[in-house]
Amino acid sequence: MTTIGDNLQRLREHLWRACEQAGRPHDAVRLLAVSKTFGPDAVRDALAVGQRAFGENYVQEGVDKIAAVGAVPGIEWHCIGPLQSNKTRPVAEHFDWVQSIDRLRIAQRLHEQRPAHLAPLQVCLQVNVDGGANKSGVTPSELPALAAAVAALPRLRLRGLMAIPEPTPDFESARAVFAQVRALFDQLNANGLDLDTLSMGMSDDLDAAVAAGSTMVRVGRGVFGARRYPV
Ligand SMILES: *Cc1c(COP(=O)(O)O)cnc(C)c1O
């Protein structure tokens, strides 16, 4: 097996144990393999061992890779990087998911630009529960209005929330931050939305995220190795 195959196998076992420890079903958490900066061959290695969901941060890099890898049954491409309004069209035309929506203007453009022959774009709202004003993500107080507005756009399907908390020193403080995201998610569902995706947790805080109810963890280096250039 390739190194990537070994890494994925190890991560699946890790996730299985984390779910067990959290008293959750073993398949409660999906793994998003963050392939930014890695080429199509790395994606093919991951495909060969059954990985299907891939995350990209940069629009042009992602679009080129999607074309190079081509059609594969069940493959899903997730845009997880900050999105500017002049870059929405290629995202609407080529990606399956966008996890980093933090304002209505971007959502409206994606809705208008999503081609009619494709399924609705699956989207998450990025929420900023712990950062300063300069960090990406909608604030908790602005979240309900944004969620309601995005849920009303028929070419988008609002699936849930994504968060990238600041690193924390220990498990309990990481879990407390993730629990805030989880509470916002539960509140939106209690108010009538139908969300099923909580994208939170990366290599270092995966267990805390799973304990707090994450349904999707995003791992790059832990799957593909060290990145050759910084991001
Ligand atoms: C790069 C990235 C990841 C993965 O980070 P690694 O350190 O490579 O595991 C996860 N989420 C987002 C939003 C990212 O940009």
The ligand as an SDF file (V2000), in Angstrom:
LIG
                    3D

 15 15  0  0  0  0  0  0  0  0999 V2000
   -5.4060   23.2120    5.2170 C   0  0  0  0  0  0  0  0  0  0  0  0
   -6.7160   23.0670    5.9120 C   0  0  0  0  0  0  0  0  0  0  0  0
   -7.0070   21.9260    6.6590 C   0  0  0  0  0  0  0  0  0  0  0  0
   -6.0250   20.7790    6.8520 C   0  0  0  0  0  0  0  0  0  0  0  0
   -4.8780   21.2120    7.4840 O   0  0  0  0  0  0  0  0  0  0  0  0
   -3.6480   20.2000    7.7420 P   0  0  0  0  0  0  0  0  0  0  0  0
   -2.8160   20.9680    8.6760 O   0  0  0  0  0  0  0  0  0  0  0  0
   -3.0040   19.9730    6.4280 O   0  0  0  0  0  0  0  0  0  0  0  0
   -4.2060   18.9560    8.3010 O   0  0  0  0  0  0  0  0  0  0  0  0
   -8.2640   21.8460    7.2460 C   0  0  0  0  0  0  0  0  0  0  0  0
   -9.1790   22.8240    7.1250 N   0  0  0  0  0  0  0  0  0  0  0  0
   -8.9340   23.9490    6.4200 C   0  0  0  0  0  0  0  0  0  0  0  0
   -9.9880   24.9960    6.3080 C   0  0  0  0  0  0  0  0  0  0  0  0
   -7.6940   24.1070    5.8010 C   0  0  0  0  0  0  0  0  0  0  0  0
   -7.4550   25.2270    5.1010 O   0  0  0  0  0  0  0  0  0  0  0  0
  1  2  1  0
  2  3  1  0
  2 14  2  0
  3  4  1  0
  3 10  2  0
  4  5  1  0
  5  6  1  0
  6  7  2  0
  6  8  1  0
  6  9  1  0
 10 11  1  0
 11 12  2  0
 12 13  1  0
 12 14  1  0
 14 15  1  0
M  END
$$$$
